[in-house]
Amino acid sequence: MSLSAVIITLNEEHNIRQCLESVAFCDDIIVVDSGSEDNTVNIAKDCQARVVHQDWLGYGAQKQFATEQAAHDWVLCIDADEVVSPELQAAIKSLSLDKQDQVPHTTAYQMPRKNHFLGKPLNHGEGYPDLSLRLFHRKYGQWSNDKVHEGVHTTGDIGRLAGDLLHYSQESISSYLSKQNHYTDLQAQALFAKGKYCRPIKCVTSPLTRFIKFYFLRLGFLDGAAGFIHISIGCFNAFSKYAKLLELQRQSSQDKATR
């Protein structure tokens, strides 16, 4: 089928093979690598992917660059630690994406994303269904320029596919927390750049409402210890993001006062 799969990578030798094998049904596979020092590039070439080097641009910009390297207008964008399940493969294959000369009524498709955490699939809370828009026609959609939590902006109707996109986080708690610390840095900086203002109470209300929503209302407690830890870290991320935004606001006020 006339479909390109695009993946961005950096030191993903432990994930990239199963990722690429899951998109082998696509007739065009592109890996955009930002300088891996492990065996990622060799594995990608061994899996018959086209490999393009691009220095890191930020999550949204890097994925948009990768999308522009595709041979086809319909693109499937997944991360190196994600796998297209057989059910999702079948759902994608059933689509009529080869009609390149026609304006599509549906220009993008979202799919359920099932997160695996601490070796356990999360079936509730914020771990599932975690709907993600990853298949789209690039003439009608593009990645946002966000440095973190990027998304696809598209015109036209958005469909929903059956079958799961499987996300495998093989990180230790320590490395996972380190990554989340970096993400909340970027989130706070983005909010500050947009002129968003928050009060200290936000550091309390945001984590609390998040926990109630995902642990109780979305039944996250059914995922056991893995679900509790996953949601708790998400709540701490909410606290960290607004605490860091408060710090940026304070620093800005001090700078203005000293001028």
C-alpha positions, 0 to 999 in steps of 0.5 A, a space after each residue: 500500500 502507498 504508505 510511509 512509516 516514519 520513526 525518529 531515533 536516538 540510541 534505540 538499539 533495544 527497541 528499533 528492531 521490533 518497531 520496524 518489524 511491526 511496520 514492514 507492511 508499509 512500502 516505505 520506511 524512514 528512520 531519522 536519526 539524530 546521532 545514535 552512538 549505539 547500533 540503532 542505525 545498523 539495525 535500521 539498515 538491516 531492516 531495509 529502512 531508509 536512514 536519514 541523519 538530522 541533528 535534533 530539532 525538538 520533538 515536533 520539528 524532528 517529526 515534521 522533518 521526518 514526515 517530509 522525507 516520506 515517499 508518500 503523502 499518507 504517513 504513519 508516525 510512531 516512536 522507536 519504543 512503539 509497536 503496531 499490533 497485528 490488529 492495528 496492522 489489519 485495520 490500517 491495511 483495510 483503508 483505501 489509502 492508494 487513491 492519491 488523486 482524490 481528496 480524502 474525506 478522512 484526512 487522519 486517523 487516531 488509534 488507542 495506545 496501550 502503555 506498558 509500565 514496569 513490565 505490565 500493560 496498563 488497561 485503565 487510568 491514563 495508560 489506556 486508551 490514550 488515543 493518539 493521532 499517528 496516521 495522516 495525510 501530510 497535505 492536510 496535517 503537520 506536527 506542531 512545533 512543540 518541544 514536548 507533547 507534540 501533536 498533529 494538527 489536521 484539517 478534515 475528518 478524523 477517523 478511529 482505528 481498531 487495534 492498539 499501538 503498543 508502547 513499551 517503556 523498558 526504562 528503570 524508575 530512575 531513568 523514567 523520572 529523569 526523563 520526566 524532569 526534563 519534560 517538565 522543564 520544557 513544559 514550564 518554559 513553553 507555558 512561560 513563553 506563552 505568557 501563562 500565569 499560575 498561582 501557587 494553589 495550582 501546585 495543589 489542585 492540578 495533581 489532586 484532580 489528576 489523581 482523582 480522575 485517573 486513579 478513581 474515575 478512570 479505574 487506574 487502581 485496577 492496574 495494581 502497583 504499576 498503575 499507582 506508580 504511573 499515575 503518581 508520577 504523572 501527578 508529580 509531573 503536574 506539580 513539577 511543571 507548575 512549580 517550575 513555572 512559578 520559579 520562572 515567574 519569580 525570576 522574571 519579576 526579580 529581573 524587572 525589579 532590578 532594571 
